[in-house]
Amino acid sequence: MLLKMIAGLSGPEFNLAPGDEREFDDAEAERLIEAGFAVKAEVDEVPAAAPARKKGKANVVSAEGDAGSE
């Protein structure tokens, strides 16, 4: 079950802040909701994949060569 945290919670496999969302098994999710640590997250739509980023440094050298020496 997908939960949205109301309070911070950390464990050996996660470190969650208020507002973070995480999937928990149903029993653990119900326990966290009853304890007031989380609420069920509203799933509006599937998030779109982020655009691929180029690796490496940006080309900051002029294609003209030494353009600043005029």
C-alpha positions as a Markdown table, in Angstrom:
| # | Residue | x | y | z |
|---|---|---|---|---|
| 1 | Met | 0.0 | 0.0 | 0.0 |
| 2 | Leu | 1.3 | 3.4 | -0.9 |
| 3 | Leu | 1.5 | 5.8 | 2.1 |
| 4 | Lys | 2.3 | 9.5 | 2.4 |
| 5 | Met | 4.2 | 10.3 | 5.6 |
| 6 | Ile | 2.8 | 12.7 | 8.1 |
| 7 | Ala | 5.8 | 12.3 | 10.5 |
| 8 | Gly | 9.4 | 11.5 | 9.9 |
| 9 | Leu | 10.4 | 7.8 | 10.1 |
| 10 | Ser | 13.6 | 6.0 | 9.6 |
| 11 | Gly | 14.8 | 2.4 | 9.6 |
| 12 | Pro | 17.6 | 0.2 | 8.3 |
| 13 | Glu | 16.2 | 0.4 | 4.7 |
| 14 | Phe | 14.7 | 3.9 | 4.5 |
| 15 | Asn | 14.7 | 7.5 | 5.9 |
| 16 | Leu | 11.4 | 9.3 | 5.3 |
| 17 | Ala | 10.4 | 12.9 | 6.0 |
| 18 | Pro | 6.9 | 14.3 | 6.2 |
| 19 | Gly | 5.4 | 14.4 | 2.7 |
| 20 | Asp | 7.5 | 11.5 | 1.4 |
| 21 | Glu | 5.7 | 8.6 | -0.2 |
| 22 | Arg | 6.7 | 4.9 | 0.1 |
| 23 | Glu | 5.2 | 1.5 | -0.5 |
| 24 | Phe | 4.6 | -0.7 | 2.6 |
| 25 | Asp | 3.0 | -4.1 | 3.0 |
| 26 | Asp | -0.6 | -3.9 | 4.1 |
| 27 | Ala | -0.1 | -4.9 | 7.8 |
| 28 | Glu | 2.7 | -2.4 | 8.3 |
| 29 | Ala | 0.7 | 0.3 | 6.4 |
| 30 | Glu | -2.3 | -0.2 | 8.6 |
| 31 | Arg | -0.1 | 0.0 | 11.7 |
| 32 | Leu | 1.5 | 3.3 | 10.5 |
| 33 | Ile | -1.9 | 4.8 | 9.7 |
| 34 | Glu | -3.4 | 3.8 | 13.1 |
| 35 | Ala | -0.3 | 5.3 | 14.9 |
| 36 | Gly | -0.8 | 8.6 | 13.0 |
| 37 | Phe | 2.5 | 8.4 | 11.1 |
| 38 | Ala | 1.0 | 8.2 | 7.6 |
| 39 | Val | -2.1 | 8.4 | 5.4 |
| 40 | Lys | -2.9 | 6.5 | 2.2 |
| 41 | Ala | -1.4 | 8.3 | -0.7 |
| 42 | Glu | -3.6 | 9.4 | -3.5 |
| 43 | Val | -2.5 | 8.0 | -6.8 |
| 44 | Asp | -3.5 | 10.5 | -9.5 |
| 45 | Glu | -1.6 | 9.2 | -12.5 |
| 46 | Val | 1.6 | 7.4 | -13.3 |
| 47 | Pro | 4.6 | 9.8 | -13.2 |
| 48 | Ala | 6.2 | 10.5 | -16.6 |
| 49 | Ala | 9.7 | 9.4 | -17.1 |
| 50 | Ala | 12.3 | 12.1 | -16.7 |
| 51 | Pro | 14.1 | 13.1 | -20.0 |
| 52 | Ala | 17.5 | 11.5 | -20.4 |
| 53 | Arg | 20.4 | 13.7 | -19.4 |
| 54 | Lys | 23.6 | 13.8 | -21.4 |
| 55 | Lys | 26.7 | 12.7 | -19.5 |
| 56 | Gly | 29.9 | 14.7 | -19.5 |
| 57 | Lys | 30.8 | 18.3 | -19.5 |
| 58 | Ala | 29.0 | 21.0 | -21.6 |
| 59 | Asn | 30.8 | 22.3 | -24.7 |
| 60 | Val | 31.8 | 25.8 | -23.5 |
| 61 | Val | 34.5 | 26.4 | -26.1 |
| 62 | Ser | 33.5 | 28.5 | -29.1 |
| 63 | Ala | 33.3 | 26.7 | -32.4 |
| 64 | Glu | 35.1 | 29.7 | -34.0 |
| 65 | Gly | 38.2 | 29.0 | -32.0 |
| 66 | Asp | 39.7 | 32.1 | -30.4 |
| 67 | Ala | 36.7 | 34.4 | -30.8 |
| 68 | Gly | 37.6 | 36.7 | -27.9 |
| 69 | Ser | 40.9 | 38.0 | -29.3 |
| 70 | Glu | 39.6 | 40.4 | -32.0 |
